[in-house]
Amino acid sequence: MSGASYSKLTGRLLYMPALVYLAAFGVFPLLLSIYYSSPSSGLSSYVALFEFPQLPIVIRNTLIFSFGTAGFATLLGLLLAVFADSLPRGSRLASILVYLPFTVPFTASALIWTTIYDPIYGPANYFASMMGLPRLNWLGQPSLQIYSTTIVSIWSSVPLAFLLILAGLRSVSKSVREASRMDGMGLGDYYTNIAIPLSKGSILTAFLLTLILAFGNFDLPYILNSGYSYSMATLPFLVWFEIFYQNLISQGLAAGVLLTALVSVFSYLLIRTTLGNPARPGRVRVARAKSLRGSHNTLSKALMPATYTVSVLSLAFLVFPIYWMLLIAFRPGTLNFVFPPLIYPKVFNPATFIATLRQSEPYVITTLAVSIVVMGFTIIVAAPAAFSVARQNKRWLLLMCIYLYGLPSTSYVFGVYTIIYHIHLLNTWAGLMLTFPLFTVPFAVWTLTNFYSTLPKHYEEASLIDGYTPLKSFYRVVMPLARPGLFATALLSFIFSWHLLLFPLVLSETPYQYNFPPTGSFTVTNFATLFDPQSLGSTVTANVWGQVGSAGIILAIPVMLIAILAQDYLLRGLYPGGSRE
C-alpha cells in the first residue's frame, strides 16, 4: 500500500466509528419507524391520525409550547447575557445563578413545579394573590395547562440560550471593546451597535436550538400531564402515548413522522446557520460591525436600565424553584401544607432527604455507571470524527450530526426499542449504554468541530511533514491542544446522560438488582417519577413534597457541582465561535 493510500485509510478511521454508530442507532431506527408507520394496509395509519379529533389541539399545544419556549428563553437569555457580560464584578456569580435550572433534569423540575402550581398551598397562587389575581388551577384548568407547562419549559431553557449568547458576546475581541471605550461609547451603545450585531449568529442559533429541543421535549408534558389529558398533550407525548400506552403502534409512528417533518424544517434552518461559512465548518455566521461609532439613540440609552431590571426579575424567577426545592426537602411535611406558604426556613429536618437518598441508591448506581461509560464512549468516538470534519472537510458528517441531534427522541424510540429487544438487552445497563450516546455523540461532534476550527494548524502540518499519519497526528498533537474542549464535551455528555427520561422509561423495567452482569436499569429520572404528587399510586408518604424536593436534589447535585466548578470550561467548550476580529 502506498503512503498516500495508507494516509487516506487512516484518515477515514477518524470518522468511521462515529458514522457506523450513528447509522446503526440513529438512521436505521428512524427508517424503521417510518417503514412501520405505513403497514401493509397502506396509508391507513396516516388517515386515522389526521381523522383523530384531538390532533388539532395537540398540534396547537405543540406550537404554543415550542415557540413560546424559544421566544421567551432567547429574549431572557439575551438580556441576562448582556447583564452578566457588562458586570465589572459578580459576573461569575450571576452566571452560576442562571445555570441553576440547567442542573435540574426536566423530570425533577417538572415535579418541583407541580408543588409550586398546587392550587391550595402552592406559592404560585400566593404570588398571584399579591398582584391582585384570583387563585388559579394552573395544571387542572384546560385553558391554562399548556401555558403553565410552557412557563416551566422557559425556566428550563433559559440557561442554554444564555450560554450560547454569552459565549457569542465574549467572543468579541478585546481590541474592539477597547476601541469602543476610546470612542466614548457607553454600554448601551456598545451592546446595541457592536456586541449584539456581532453576536446575532449565536442569538439565532440559541433561538433555533431551543425551538428544536422544545419541539422534541417529552419529559415536561409527560410529568405535568399525569392525567394524560389531550388539553395539554404535545406531539412527543402523543407518540409515546399511542405506541407504548394504547398499543396503536402504526398511528403513533405516523404522529412521530409528522413531528419529524416539522422539526426537519427548523433543523434545516439551523444547519444553514451553522454551515453558512464554508471556510469554517460548524461555525455560526456573525455580522460585521460597520462602525465603532454608534448613534446615541433612545434604544441604546434605555437598553441597560431595562436589562438590569428584567435581569434581576429573571434571576428571581430562575432561582426561586431551586430555593423552594431545598426548602421543602429539609423541613417537616406539616410546614409544606399551609397557606400562605412559608417561603423562609423555619425548622431544619433532614429525615425525609436521608430516607429518600437511601431509597435512591440502586437508581444512582445505574445512572452513574451508564453516564460515565457514555461520557468516555462519546469522547472516543466523537473527538476524531469532529477533527475529520474540521480538517478534512467532512461537512456531510456534521450535517448528519446536527440533524440527528435536532430530531426528537420519539422519532426513533420505537426503532431503538425494537433493536434492543431483539438483541435481548432490555432492562440492562448495556442497553442504556448502547443507546444514550445517540444524544451525546452528534452534539459532541458539532461542538468539537467548532473548537478544532479555532486551533492553529501549523503544529499538525509540521507533524504530517515529519511523516505522521492523520490518525497519529490527531492523537499525538491535536488532542493535547484540545483538552479544554474535550473536557467540556465530556462533562456535557455526562449531564445529558444524567437527564434522560424517555429511553430509561421505555427500555427499563426494574431498579438495579445488585448482580453481575447488571440487570435492572431504572435511572434517577425513573426514581423521581415515583414521587409525582399528581399520579395515582405513587410511592408517597405524608410528606410527598419533601420527597419531591429530596428527589430533585439527588438528581441535581452532580450536575450542579459540575456546572459550578467547571463553568469556564463549559463556556469555552460549548461555543468557541463568533467574531474574533
C-alpha positions in Angstrom: 0.0 0.0 0.0 1.4 3.4 -1.0 2.0 6.1 1.6 -0.9 8.2 0.1 -3.3 5.3 0.3 -2.3 4.5 3.8 -2.7 8.1 4.9 -6.2 8.2 3.3 -7.1 5.0 5.1 -6.0 6.3 8.5 -7.9 9.5 7.8 -11.1 7.5 7.3 -10.5 5.8 10.6 -11.0 9.1 12.3 -14.7 9.3 11.4 -15.8 5.7 10.7 -16.6 4.7 14.3 -19.0 7.7 14.7 -20.5 7.0 11.3 -21.1 3.3 12.0 -22.7 4.1 15.4 -24.9 6.9 14.2 -26.1 4.8 11.2 -26.9 1.8 13.4 -28.6 3.6 16.3 -29.8 6.8 14.6 -30.5 6.4 10.9 -31.6 2.8 10.9 -34.1 3.2 13.8 -35.5 6.3 12.1 -36.0 4.5 8.8 -37.5 1.5 10.7 -40.0 3.8 12.4 -41.0 5.4 9.1 -41.4 2.0 7.5 -43.7 0.6 10.2 -45.7 3.8 10.2 -47.3 2.7 6.9 -48.1 -1.0 7.3 -49.4 -3.4 4.6 -52.7 -1.6 4.6 -51.1 1.5 3.0 -51.5 4.9 4.5 -54.4 4.0 6.8 -52.4 4.9 9.9 -51.9 8.5 8.5 -55.6 8.7 7.6 -56.5 7.6 11.1 -54.1 10.1 12.6 -55.5 13.1 10.6 -59.1 12.0 11.3 -58.2 11.9 15.0 -60.4 14.6 16.5 -57.8 15.7 19.1 -54.9 16.1 16.6 -55.6 19.9 16.0 -55.5 20.5 19.8 -52.2 18.5 20.1 -50.6 20.4 17.2 -51.8 23.8 18.6 -50.3 22.8 22.0 -47.0 21.8 20.4 -46.7 25.1 18.5 -47.6 27.2 21.6 -45.2 25.2 23.8 -42.3 25.3 21.3 -42.4 28.9 20.0 -43.3 30.2 23.5 -40.3 28.4 24.9 -37.9 29.5 22.2 -39.0 33.1 22.0 -39.0 33.9 25.7 -36.0 31.8 26.5 -33.9 33.6 23.8 -35.1 37.0 24.9 -34.4 36.4 28.6 -31.1 34.6 27.7 -30.0 37.7 25.7 -30.8 40.2 28.4 -29.2 38.0 31.1 -26.1 37.5 28.8 -25.8 41.3 28.4 -26.2 41.7 32.1 -23.5 39.2 33.0 -21.1 40.4 30.3 -21.5 44.0 31.4 -20.9 43.5 35.2 -17.4 44.7 36.3 -17.8 42.3 39.3 -20.1 39.5 40.1 -20.3 38.1 36.5 -19.4 34.6 37.6 -22.0 34.6 40.4 -24.7 35.8 38.0 -23.7 33.1 35.5 -23.9 30.4 38.2 -27.4 31.6 39.2 -28.6 31.4 35.6 -27.1 27.9 35.2 -29.1 26.5 38.1 -32.2 25.4 36.2 -29.8 23.6 33.7 -28.6 21.4 36.6 -32.1 20.1 37.4 -33.3 17.4 34.9 -36.7 18.1 33.3 -38.2 15.3 35.3 -37.2 16.8 38.7 -38.0 20.4 37.6 -41.5 19.3 36.5 -42.1 17.7 39.9 -40.9 20.8 41.7 -43.2 22.9 39.7 -46.2 20.7 40.5 -45.8 21.8 44.1 -45.4 25.5 43.1 -48.5 25.2 41.0 -50.5 23.5 43.7 -53.9 25.3 43.7 -54.3 25.3 47.5 -50.8 25.5 49.0 -48.5 26.4 46.1 -46.5 29.7 46.1 -47.7 30.5 42.5 -51.1 31.4 43.8 -49.6 33.2 46.7 -47.6 35.5 44.4 -50.6 35.8 42.1 -52.7 37.0 45.1 -50.1 39.6 45.9 -50.7 41.1 42.5 -54.4 41.1 43.0 -55.1 38.0 40.8 -57.5 35.2 41.7 -56.4 31.7 42.6 -55.8 29.6 39.6 -55.8 25.8 39.0 -52.6 26.0 36.9 -52.4 22.4 35.9 -56.1 21.5 36.3 -57.8 24.1 34.2 -57.7 23.1 30.5 -57.4 26.6 29.2 -54.3 27.2 31.4 -52.5 23.8 31.2 -50.3 24.3 28.1 -49.3 27.8 29.2 -48.3 26.6 32.7 -46.3 23.8 31.1 -44.6 26.4 28.7 -43.6 28.5 31.7 -41.7 25.5 33.1 -40.1 24.9 29.7 -39.0 28.5 29.5 -37.5 28.2 33.0 -35.5 25.1 31.9 -34.4 26.6 28.6 -33.1 30.0 29.5 -29.7 28.6 30.7 -28.9 27.1 27.3 -29.8 30.3 25.4 -27.8 32.3 27.9 -24.7 30.1 27.5 -24.8 30.4 23.7 -25.4 34.1 23.6 -22.9 34.9 26.4 -20.2 33.0 24.6 -21.0 35.0 21.5 -20.8 38.3 23.3 -17.5 37.3 24.9 -16.0 36.2 21.6 -15.9 39.9 20.5 -12.2 40.7 20.6 -10.7 42.9 23.3 -9.4 45.3 20.7 -13.0 46.0 19.6 -14.1 46.5 23.2 -11.2 48.8 23.9 -11.8 50.8 20.7 -15.4 51.4 21.7 -14.4 52.7 25.1 -11.8 55.0 23.5 -14.6 56.2 21.1 -16.6 57.3 24.1 -19.3 54.7 23.8 -21.5 53.8 26.8 -22.5 50.3 27.5 -25.9 50.7 25.8 -24.3 51.9 22.6 -21.6 49.2 22.7 -24.2 46.4 23.0 -26.7 47.9 20.7 -24.3 48.8 17.9 -21.4 46.4 18.2 -21.7 43.3 20.5 -25.3 42.3 19.7 -24.9 42.7 15.9 -21.6 40.7 16.1 -23.4 38.0 18.1 -26.5 37.7 16.1 -25.3 34.3 14.8 -25.2 33.0 18.3 -28.6 34.6 19.1 -30.2 32.9 16.0 -28.6 29.6 17.0 -30.0 29.9 20.5 -33.5 30.5 19.2 -33.4 27.7 16.7 -31.8 25.2 19.1 -34.2 25.9 21.9 -37.1 25.8 19.4 -36.0 22.4 18.1 -35.4 21.0 21.6 -38.8 22.3 22.7 -40.5 20.5 19.8 -38.9 17.3 21.0 -39.4 17.8 24.7 -41.2 14.7 26.1 -40.3 14.9 29.8 -42.2 18.1 30.9 -45.6 17.3 29.1 -45.3 13.7 30.4 -44.7 14.6 34.0 -47.1 17.5 34.2 -49.8 15.7 32.3 -50.3 13.0 34.8 -54.0 12.6 33.9 -53.0 12.1 30.2 -55.3 14.9 29.1 -55.2 16.0 25.5 -55.7 19.6 26.5 -52.0 19.7 27.5 -50.6 17.0 25.3 -47.9 17.7 22.7 -46.8 15.6 19.7 -43.9 13.8 21.6 -46.3 12.9 24.3 -48.9 11.7 21.7 -46.3 9.4 20.1 -45.3 7.7 23.3 -49.0 7.5 24.5 -50.2 5.8 21.3 -47.2 3.4 20.9 -46.4 2.3 24.4 -49.7 3.0 26.3 -52.5 2.4 23.9 -50.6 0.0 21.6 -51.7 1.9 18.5 -48.2 1.5 17.0 -48.7 2.5 13.4 -50.8 5.6 14.3 -48.2 6.6 17.0 -45.4 6.2 14.5 -47.3 8.3 12.0 -47.5 11.0 14.6 -43.8 10.6 15.0 -43.2 11.1 11.3 -45.3 14.2 11.4 -43.2 15.6 14.2 -40.0 14.6 12.4 -41.2 16.5 9.3 -42.0 19.6 11.4 -38.6 19.6 13.2 -36.8 18.9 9.9 -37.8 22.3 8.7 -36.2 24.1 11.6 -33.2 21.7 11.6 -32.6 22.8 8.0 -32.5 26.4 9.1 -30.2 25.5 11.9 -27.9 23.7 9.5 -27.9 26.7 7.1 -27.0 28.9 10.1 -24.1 26.8 11.4 -22.8 25.7 8.0 -23.0 29.1 6.3 -19.3 29.7 6.2 -17.5 27.0 4.1 -14.1 28.0 5.4 -15.1 27.2 9.0 -17.4 24.2 9.1 -19.8 24.3 12.0 -19.2 27.9 12.9 -22.1 30.3 13.3 -22.0 33.2 10.9 -21.9 36.6 12.6 -22.4 40.1 11.4 -19.7 42.6 10.9 -19.9 45.9 12.8 -19.9 48.7 10.2 -18.5 51.3 12.5 -17.5 51.7 16.1 -19.4 55.0 16.3 -22.9 54.1 17.2 -25.8 56.5 17.2 -26.8 57.5 20.7 -30.5 56.7 20.2 -33.3 56.1 22.6 -32.9 52.3 22.4 -29.2 52.5 23.4 -30.0 54.7 26.3 -32.8 52.5 27.5 -31.1 49.2 27.0 -29.0 48.9 30.1 -31.6 50.1 32.7 -34.2 47.8 31.1 -31.7 45.0 31.0 -30.8 45.3 34.7 -34.4 45.5 35.8 -35.5 42.5 33.7 -32.4 40.5 34.7 -33.0 40.9 38.4 -36.6 39.8 38.0 -35.4 36.9 35.8 -32.9 35.8 38.3 -35.6 35.6 40.9 -37.7 33.6 38.5 -34.8 31.2 37.8 -33.6 30.8 41.4 -36.8 30.5 43.4 -37.8 27.0 42.3 -34.3 25.7 43.3 -34.7 27.5 46.6 -38.2 26.0 47.0 -36.8 22.6 46.3 -34.3 22.9 49.1 -36.8 24.4 51.4 -39.5 21.6 51.1 -36.8 18.9 51.2 -35.4 19.8 54.6 -38.5 20.7 56.7 -41.4 18.7 58.3 -44.3 17.9 56.0 -46.7 19.9 58.1 -44.9 23.1 57.2 -45.5 22.4 53.5 -49.3 22.3 53.6 -50.1 25.8 54.9 -51.4 29.0 53.2 -49.9 31.4 52.8 -46.9 29.2 52.2 -43.8 29.5 54.3 -41.1 30.8 52.0 -38.4 31.1 54.6 -36.5 28.4 56.6 -38.1 27.7 60.0 -37.1 24.2 61.0 -34.3 22.0 59.6 -35.3 18.3 59.3 -33.2 16.1 57.0 -35.1 12.9 57.8 -37.1 12.8 54.6 -34.0 13.6 52.5 -31.9 10.9 54.2 -34.7 8.3 53.7 -35.1 9.3 50.0 -31.3 9.2 49.4 -31.2 5.6 50.8 -34.1 4.6 48.6 -32.4 6.1 45.5 -29.2 4.0 45.8 -29.8 1.4 43.0 -31.0 4.2 40.7 -28.0 6.4 41.4 -25.6 3.5 40.9 -27.1 2.7 37.5 -27.1 6.3 36.3 -23.5 6.9 37.4 -22.3 3.8 35.7 -24.2 4.4 32.5 -23.3 8.2 32.4 -19.6 7.5 32.9 -19.4 4.9 30.2 -21.4 7.1 27.8 -19.1 10.0 28.6 -16.0 8.0 27.7 -17.5 6.4 24.6 -18.7 9.9 23.4 -15.2 11.3 23.5 -13.5 8.3 22.0 -15.9 8.3 19.0 -16.8 12.0 18.6 -13.4 13.6 19.1 -11.7 12.1 16.0 -14.9 12.4 13.9 -15.1 16.2 14.7 -11.4 16.6 13.8 -12.2 14.9 10.5 -15.0 17.4 9.9 -12.8 20.4 10.8 -9.7 19.4 8.9 -10.8 17.0 6.2 -13.9 19.0 5.4 -16.4 16.1 6.0 -19.3 18.6 6.1 -21.8 15.8 5.3 -21.0 14.2 8.6 -21.6 17.4 10.5 -24.9 17.9 8.7 -25.9 14.4 9.7 -24.9 15.0 13.3 -26.8 18.3 13.6 -29.9 16.8 12.0 -29.9 13.7 14.3 -29.2 15.9 17.4 -32.2 18.1 16.5 -34.6 15.2 16.0 -37.0 14.4 18.9 -36.2 11.2 20.7 -39.7 10.0 19.9 -38.7 10.0 16.2 -36.6 6.8 16.7 -37.5 5.5 20.1 -39.6 2.6 18.6 -36.8 1.6 16.3 -34.3 1.7 19.1 -36.7 -0.3 21.3 -37.0 -2.9 18.5 -33.2 -3.3 18.2 -32.6 -3.6 22.0 -35.5 -6.0 22.3 -34.1 -8.3 19.5 -30.6 -8.3 21.0 -32.0 -9.2 24.4 -30.7 -6.1 26.2 -34.0 -4.7 27.7 -33.7 -3.7 31.3 -29.9 -3.9 31.3 -27.1 -1.3 31.7 -25.7 -2.4 28.3 -29.0 -1.4 26.6 -28.7 2.1 28.0 -25.0 2.4 27.3 -25.6 1.5 23.7 -28.4 4.0 23.1 -27.6 7.0 25.3 -24.7 8.1 23.0 -27.3 8.8 20.3 -27.9 12.0 22.2 -24.3 12.8 23.1 -22.2 11.9 20.0 -24.0 14.2 17.5 -23.7 17.1 19.9 -20.1 16.4 20.7 -19.1 16.2 17.0 -20.9 19.6 16.5 -19.3 21.4 19.4 -15.8 19.9 19.0 -15.8 20.8 15.3 -16.3 24.4 16.5 -13.4 24.0 18.9 -11.0 22.4 16.5 -11.6 25.2 14.0 -10.1 27.6 16.5 -6.8 25.6 16.9 -3.7 26.6 14.9 -2.9 24.3 12.1 0.8 24.6 11.9 1.5 22.0 14.7 -0.3 19.3 12.9 1.0 20.4 9.5 4.5 20.1 10.9 3.7 16.6 12.2 2.4 15.5 8.8 5.7 16.7 7.2 7.6 14.6 9.7 5.7 11.5 8.5 2.8 11.3 10.9 -0.4 9.8 9.6 -3.6 11.9 10.1 -4.6 9.5 12.9 -1.2 9.7 14.7 -1.1 13.5 14.3 -4.6 13.7 15.9 -3.7 11.6 18.9 -0.2 12.9 19.5 -0.6 16.6 18.6 -4.2 17.8 18.4 -5.7 16.1 21.4 -3.3 17.6 24.0 -4.1 21.1 22.5 -7.9 20.4 22.6 -8.1 19.4 26.3 -10.4 22.3 27.3 -12.9 21.4 24.6 -12.7 17.7 25.3 -13.2 18.3 29.0 -16.2 20.5 28.4 -17.7 18.0 26.0 -17.2 15.1 28.4 -18.9 17.0 31.1 -21.8 17.9 28.9 -22.1 14.3 27.8 -22.3 13.2 31.4 -25.0 15.9 32.1 -27.1 14.8 29.1 -26.9 11.2 30.1 -27.9 12.0 33.7 -31.0 13.9 32.4 -32.6 11.4 30.0 -36.0 10.0 30.8 -37.7 8.6 27.7 -35.2 5.8 26.9 -35.0 4.6 30.5 -38.8 4.7 30.6 -39.1 2.6 27.5 -36.0 0.3 27.8 -36.1 -0.4 31.6 -38.4 -2.4 33.8 -36.9 -2.6 37.3 -34.2 -1.0 39.5 -30.7 -2.4 39.6 -30.7 -5.9 41.3 -27.2 -5.7 42.6 -26.0 -8.6 40.4 -23.5 -9.1 37.6 -23.9 -8.8 34.7 -26.2 -6.0 35.9 -29.9 -6.4 35.4 -32.4 -3.7 36.3 -31.7 -0.3 34.7 -34.1 2.3 36.1 -32.2 5.6 36.4 -32.6 8.5 38.7 -35.1 10.1 36.4 -37.3 6.9 36.8 -36.8 7.3 40.5 -38.1 10.9 40.5 -41.3 9.9 38.8 -42.2 7.7 41.8 -43.0 10.8 43.8 -45.3 12.6 41.3 -47.9 14.2 43.6 -50.4 14.2 40.8 -50.1 10.5 39.9 -52.3 7.8 41.4 -50.4 5.0 43.0 -47.2 6.9 43.6 -44.8 5.7 46.2 -45.5 8.6 48.6 -45.7 9.3 52.3 -47.5 12.1 54.1 -44.5 14.4 53.2 -44.8 13.9 49.5 -43.5 17.4 48.8 -40.4 16.6 50.9 -39.9 13.5 48.8 -40.2 15.6 45.6 -37.7 18.1 46.8 -35.3 15.4 48.0 -35.5 13.5 44.7 -34.9 16.8 42.9 -31.7 17.5 45.0 -30.5 13.9 44.3 -30.9 14.4 40.6 -29.4 17.9 40.6 -26.3 17.6 42.9 -23.8 16.0 40.4 -24.8 18.3 37.6 -24.9 21.4 39.9 -21.3 20.7 41.1 -20.1 20.3 37.5 -21.8 23.5 36.4 -20.3 25.5 39.3 -16.8 24.0 39.3 -16.3 23.8 35.6 -18.2 26.9 34.4 -15.3 28.4 32.4 -14.6 25.1 30.7 -18.3 24.6 29.8 -18.4 28.1 28.3 -15.3 27.8 26.2 -16.1 24.3 25.1 -19.8 24.9 24.3 -19.4 27.7 21.9 -16.0 29.0 20.9 -17.2 30.5 17.7 -18.0 34.1 16.9 -16.2 37.2 15.8 -12.6 37.3 16.6 -11.8 40.4 14.6 
